[in-house]
Amino acid sequence: MPAYDFRCHDCNKPLRLFFSYAAYDSAQPVCTHCGSQNVKRRIGRVAVAKSEDSRMDTLLDDNTFAALENEDPQEMGRFMRKMSSEMGEELGDEFGEVVDRLEKGQSPETIEKAMPDLAPPE
């Protein structure tokens, strides 16, 4: 039986009620906390599946390239965080530290000097 989320407008508490599909249209939801019928249905989050191409299109718009061309460390950091989030990849603690430093305005050169183990061997 499907669960439906509601919020009571009298006691302001969330509640989850179960109705069959057939009963949903005629059901009179009642707050399980205070007994009020002044409840409203809440629509939960919806997950949207995106293709890899769609995720890349989201990342790589004209504004992104303009910001990166300015070599602004904060913009680089925001882009890197967005890229990681959009791609669903966990890139580790070092990546997170680099992004945090960029977002605080540190230059890539300063970060590279402070974290020499990140630079590839020459």
C-alpha contacts under 8 A as a table, 3 or more apart, distances in Angstrom:
res1	aa1	res2	aa2	distance
1	M	18	F	6.24
1	M	19	F	6.16
1	M	20	S	5.28
1	M	21	Y	7.64
2	P	18	F	5.72
2	P	19	F	6.11
2	P	20	S	6.32
2	P	21	Y	7.30
3	A	16	R	6.27
3	A	17	L	5.59
3	A	18	F	4.49
3	A	19	F	6.75
4	Y	16	R	5.50
4	Y	17	L	5.28
4	Y	18	F	6.10
4	Y	19	F	7.58
4	Y	41	R	7.35
4	Y	42	R	7.82
5	D	14	P	7.23
5	D	15	L	5.86
5	D	16	R	4.50
5	D	17	L	6.46
5	D	41	R	5.99
5	D	42	R	5.38
5	D	43	I	7.03
5	D	44	G	7.55
6	F	14	P	5.81
6	F	15	L	5.24
6	F	16	R	6.08
6	F	17	L	7.55
6	F	39	V	6.25
6	F	40	K	5.39
6	F	41	R	4.29
6	F	42	R	5.02
7	R	12	N	6.22
7	R	13	K	5.69
7	R	14	P	4.34
7	R	15	L	5.95
7	R	39	V	5.49
7	R	40	K	5.55
7	R	41	R	6.58
7	R	42	R	6.69
8	C	11	C	5.76
8	C	12	N	4.91
8	C	13	K	5.49
8	C	14	P	6.37
8	C	15	L	7.50
8	C	31	C	6.11
8	C	36	S	7.26
8	C	37	Q	7.83
8	C	38	N	5.97
8	C	39	V	4.26
8	C	40	K	6.57
9	H	12	N	5.01
9	H	13	K	7.72
9	H	38	N	5.68
9	H	39	V	5.70
9	H	40	K	7.37
10	D	34	C	7.98
10	D	36	S	6.85
10	D	38	N	6.51
10	D	39	V	7.91
11	C	33	H	7.73
11	C	34	C	6.78
13	K	33	H	7.58
15	L	31	C	6.99
15	L	32	T	7.10
17	L	29	P	7.59
19	F	22	A	7.92
19	F	23	A	5.88
19	F	24	Y	5.51
19	F	27	A	7.57
20	S	23	A	5.13
20	S	24	Y	6.08
21	Y	24	Y	5.37
21	Y	25	D	7.83
22	A	25	D	6.91
23	A	26	S	5.62
23	A	27	A	5.76
24	Y	27	A	5.15
28	Q	37	Q	7.35
29	P	37	Q	6.22
29	P	39	V	6.91
30	V	35	G	5.67
30	V	36	S	5.63
30	V	37	Q	4.66
30	V	38	N	7.56
30	V	39	V	6.94
31	C	34	C	5.72
31	C	35	G	4.74
31	C	36	S	5.18
31	C	37	Q	6.29
31	C	38	N	7.77
31	C	39	V	6.75
32	T	35	G	5.74
36	S	39	V	7.20
50	K	53	D	7.99
50	K	54	S	5.87
50	K	55	R	6.35
51	S	54	S	5.11
51	S	55	R	6.33
52	E	55	R	5.08
52	E	56	M	6.20
52	E	87	M	7.84
53	D	56	M	5.09
53	D	57	D	6.16
54	S	57	D	5.03
54	S	58	T	6.31
55	R	58	T	5.11
55	R	59	L	6.42
55	R	86	E	6.28
55	R	87	M	7.02
56	M	59	L	5.02
56	M	60	L	5.96
57	D	60	L	5.28
57	D	61	D	6.58
58	T	61	D	6.63
59	L	64	T	7.29
59	L	79	F	7.83
59	L	82	K	7.44
59	L	83	M	6.56
59	L	86	E	7.71
60	L	64	T	5.95
60	L	65	F	7.07
61	D	64	T	5.43
61	D	65	F	6.83
62	D	65	F	5.36
62	D	66	A	6.29
63	N	66	A	5.10
63	N	67	A	6.14
64	T	67	A	5.23
64	T	68	L	6.22
64	T	79	F	7.39
65	F	68	L	5.10
65	F	69	E	6.02
66	A	69	E	5.19
66	A	70	N	6.59
67	A	70	N	5.41
67	A	71	E	7.09
67	A	72	D	6.87
67	A	75	E	6.10
67	A	76	M	7.70
68	L	71	E	5.25
68	L	72	D	6.58
68	L	75	E	6.60
68	L	76	M	6.10
69	E	72	D	7.90
71	E	75	E	7.81
71	E	76	M	7.29
72	D	75	E	5.35
72	D	76	M	6.27
72	D	105	G	7.82
73	P	76	M	4.94
73	P	77	G	6.11
73	P	102	L	4.93
73	P	103	E	6.48
73	P	104	K	8.00
73	P	105	G	5.38
73	P	106	Q	6.36
73	P	107	S	5.73
73	P	108	P	7.08
74	Q	77	G	5.06
74	Q	78	R	6.23
74	Q	102	L	5.23
74	Q	103	E	4.13
74	Q	104	K	6.42
74	Q	105	G	5.24
74	Q	106	Q	7.92
75	E	78	R	5.08
75	E	79	F	6.07
75	E	102	L	7.99
75	E	103	E	7.17
76	M	79	F	5.10
76	M	80	M	6.10
76	M	102	L	6.75
76	M	103	E	7.58
77	G	80	M	5.09
77	G	81	R	6.15
77	G	98	V	7.84
77	G	99	V	4.74
77	G	100	D	6.96
77	G	101	R	7.75
77	G	102	L	4.82
77	G	103	E	4.89
78	R	81	R	5.16
78	R	82	K	6.07
78	R	99	V	7.50
78	R	103	E	6.51
79	F	82	K	5.07
79	F	83	M	5.96
80	M	83	M	5.00
80	M	84	S	6.16
80	M	99	V	6.67
81	R	84	S	5.19
81	R	85	S	6.18
81	R	99	V	6.64
82	K	85	S	5.07
82	K	86	E	5.88
83	M	86	E	5.12
83	M	87	M	5.98
84	S	87	M	5.35
84	S	88	G	6.03
84	S	89	E	5.48
84	S	90	E	6.94
84	S	91	L	7.33
85	S	88	G	5.11
85	S	89	E	6.72
86	E	89	E	7.97
91	L	94	E	7.88
91	L	95	F	5.85
91	L	96	G	7.51
92	G	95	F	5.53
92	G	96	G	6.50
93	D	96	G	5.00
93	D	97	E	6.17
94	E	97	E	5.03
94	E	98	V	6.20
95	F	98	V	5.16
95	F	99	V	6.20
96	G	99	V	5.15
96	G	100	D	6.07
97	E	100	D	5.04
97	E	101	R	6.16
98	V	101	R	5.16
98	V	102	L	6.16
98	V	111	I	7.00
99	V	102	L	5.05
99	V	103	E	6.09
100	D	103	E	5.17
100	D	104	K	6.33
101	R	104	K	5.09
101	R	105	G	6.55
101	R	106	Q	5.57
101	R	111	I	7.22
102	L	105	G	5.08
102	L	106	Q	5.10
102	L	107	S	6.57
102	L	108	P	7.18
103	E	106	Q	7.42
106	Q	110	T	6.36
106	Q	111	I	6.69
107	S	110	T	5.24
107	S	111	I	6.37
108	P	111	I	5.07
108	P	112	E	6.03
109	E	112	E	5.04
109	E	113	K	6.29
110	T	113	K	5.21
110	T	114	A	6.24
111	I	114	A	5.05
111	I	115	M	5.95
112	E	115	M	5.10
112	E	116	P	5.62
112	E	118	L	6.88
112	E	119	A	6.60
113	K	116	P	5.50
115	M	118	L	5.90
115	M	119	A	7.82
116	P	119	A	5.77
117	D	120	P	7.72
